[in-house]
Amino acid sequence: MATRRASRHNSKGIRHNSIRAADAYRALIRWPDGSSSTFGNHDRARVLAVARGKSAAGATVDFQEHQGWCVYKTTRTFHPGAP
C-alpha cells in the first residue's frame, strides 16, 4: 500500500505575496517612424534584454517598473546607439 502524504488542513499558509503583477516590468518602445509598442514581463532581466536589443535596432526604449495599482515608474531610458 502506498504511503499517504500528511494532510494539509493543518498546514500554515504560504507567506509570500501570491498576487504578483504579471507585467512587473515593461518596456515602452518608440520607433523613429512614430510607431510604438510595449513589452511586459515579470522577469526584469528579460525585459532589459529586449530593451537593449530594440535600442540597438534604432528604437528609443523606456524601461518601467510597476509601482502598484496600474502605476509604472520610468527608471531607465535607452537611446538608439547608446550602450
LOVEXPA-459233 format. One record per residue (C-alpha): residue number from 1; residue in three letters; x, y, z. Coordinates in pm, 1 decimal, decimal comma, padded with zeros to 6 digits. Each point is the difference from the previous one (the first is absolute). Layout:
+-----+------+----------+----------+----------+
! pos ! code !       px !       py !       pz !
+-----+------+----------+----------+----------+
! NUM !  Ala !        X !        Y !        Z !
...
+-----+------+----------+----------+----------+
This chain:
+-----+------+----------+----------+----------+
! pos ! code !       px !       py !       pz !
+-----+------+----------+----------+----------+
!   1 !  Met !  00000,0 !  00000,0 !  00000,0 !
!   2 !  Ala !  00131,8 !  00344,3 ! -00091,0 !
!   3 !  Thr !  00085,3 !  00237,7 !  00278,7 !
!   4 !  Arg ! -00229,7 !  00293,7 !  00048,5 !
!   5 !  Arg !  00116,3 !  00354,4 !  00004,4 !
!   6 !  Ala ! -00059,8 !  00200,8 !  00313,0 !
!   7 !  Ser ! -00331,3 !  00177,5 ! -00007,1 !
!   8 !  Arg !  00012,7 !  00363,7 ! -00093,4 !
!   9 !  His ! -00288,3 !  00133,8 !  00200,2 !
!  10 !  Asn !  00228,7 !  00077,0 !  00294,6 !
!  11 !  Ser !  00283,0 !  00151,9 ! -00203,2 !
!  12 !  Lys !  00077,3 !  00369,3 !  00017,7 !
!  13 !  Gly ! -00074,8 !  00224,2 ! -00294,0 !
!  14 !  Ile !  00253,5 !  00118,9 ! -00251,3 !
!  15 !  Arg !  00181,4 !  00305,1 !  00130,6 !
!  16 !  His !  00088,8 !  00170,9 ! -00326,8 !
!  17 !  Asn ! -00213,2 !  00232,2 ! -00208,1 !
!  18 !  Ser ! -00167,1 ! -00220,4 ! -00258,0 !
!  19 !  Ile ! -00161,2 !  00295,4 ! -00177,2 !
!  20 !  Arg !  00296,3 !  00106,7 ! -00209,9 !
!  21 !  Ala ! -00037,6 !  00234,9 ! -00292,7 !
!  22 !  Ala !  00027,3 ! -00199,2 ! -00320,8 !
!  23 !  Asp !  00170,4 !  00301,4 ! -00155,8 !
!  24 !  Ala !  00215,5 !  00112,1 !  00290,8 !
!  25 !  Tyr !  00238,4 !  00153,1 ! -00253,1 !
!  26 !  Arg ! -00071,6 !  00137,7 ! -00343,9 !
!  27 !  Ala !  00175,6 !  00164,1 ! -00289,7 !
!  28 !  Leu ! -00167,3 !  00275,9 ! -00199,4 !
!  29 !  Ile !  00153,8 ! -00014,5 ! -00347,1 !
!  30 !  Arg ! -00019,7 !  00304,2 ! -00231,2 !
!  31 !  Trp !  00128,6 ! -00028,0 ! -00356,2 !
!  32 !  Pro !  00123,5 !  00295,5 ! -00210,7 !
!  33 !  Asp ! -00296,0 ! -00035,2 ! -00240,6 !
!  34 !  Gly ! -00240,3 !  00077,8 !  00286,4 !
!  35 !  Ser ! -00127,8 ! -00350,5 !  00071,3 !
!  36 !  Ser !  00021,8 ! -00139,9 !  00351,2 !
!  37 !  Ser ! -00047,4 ! -00324,2 !  00188,6 !
!  38 !  Thr !  00030,4 ! -00141,0 !  00350,0 !
!  39 !  Phe !  00165,3 ! -00308,8 !  00140,3 !
!  40 !  Gly ! -00083,7 ! -00104,1 !  00354,4 !
!  41 !  Asn !  00113,7 ! -00291,2 !  00213,8 !
!  42 !  His !  00063,1 ! -00093,2 !  00363,4 !
!  43 !  Asp !  00366,9 ! -00078,0 ! -00077,8 !
!  44 !  Arg !  00214,0 !  00315,1 !  00031,3 !
!  45 !  Ala !  00300,1 ! -00143,0 ! -00185,7 !
!  46 !  Arg ! -00214,3 ! -00102,8 ! -00297,0 !
!  47 !  Val ! -00161,0 !  00342,3 ! -00033,3 !
!  48 !  Leu !  00340,5 !  00170,2 !  00025,4 !
!  49 !  Ala !  00136,4 ! -00231,5 ! -00269,6 !
!  50 !  Val ! -00290,0 !  00085,0 ! -00231,0 !
!  51 !  Ala !  00047,0 !  00371,8 !  00074,3 !
!  52 !  Arg !  00371,2 ! -00015,7 ! -00088,3 !
!  53 !  Gly ! -00071,2 ! -00196,3 ! -00317,0 !
!  54 !  Lys ! -00267,8 !  00239,4 ! -00123,7 !
!  55 !  Ser !  00221,7 !  00296,4 !  00084,8 !
!  56 !  Ala !  00282,5 ! -00151,4 ! -00204,8 !
!  57 !  Ala ! -00248,9 ! -00038,8 ! -00287,1 !
!  58 !  Gly ! -00071,9 !  00375,0 !  00007,2 !
!  59 !  Ala ! -00290,5 !  00047,7 !  00242,7 !
!  60 !  Thr ! -00027,4 !  00219,1 !  00308,3 !
!  61 !  Val ! -00102,1 ! -00219,3 !  00293,1 !
!  62 !  Asp ! -00131,3 !  00098,6 !  00343,4 !
!  63 !  Phe !  00049,0 ! -00269,2 !  00266,1 !
!  64 !  Gln ! -00274,0 !  00019,1 !  00263,3 !
!  65 !  Glu ! -00061,1 ! -00173,1 !  00332,3 !
!  66 !  His ! -00345,8 ! -00073,9 !  00139,3 !
!  67 !  Gln ! -00079,4 !  00205,8 !  00310,5 !
!  68 !  Gly ! -00343,9 ! -00148,3 !  00070,6 !
!  69 !  Trp ! -00353,5 !  00091,4 ! -00101,1 !
!  70 !  Cys !  00087,0 !  00020,2 ! -00372,5 !
!  71 !  Val !  00266,6 !  00265,5 !  00061,5 !
!  72 !  Tyr !  00339,6 ! -00035,3 ! -00166,7 !
!  73 !  Lys !  00317,3 !  00199,7 !  00068,6 !
!  74 !  Thr !  00260,7 !  00054,8 ! -00272,2 !
!  75 !  Thr !  00337,8 ! -00096,8 !  00142,5 !
!  76 !  Arg !  00217,8 ! -00010,4 ! -00313,5 !
!  77 !  Thr ! -00014,5 !  00131,0 ! -00354,0 !
!  78 !  Phe !  00194,7 ! -00166,4 ! -00279,0 !
!  79 !  His !  00083,8 !  00221,2 ! -00298,8 !
!  80 !  Pro !  00088,3 ! -00138,0 ! -00344,0 !
!  81 !  Gly !  00367,5 ! -00082,4 ! -00031,9 !
!  82 !  Ala !  00077,0 !  00059,8 !  00370,6 !
!  83 !  Pro !  00135,9 ! -00288,6 !  00210,4 !
+-----+------+----------+----------+----------+
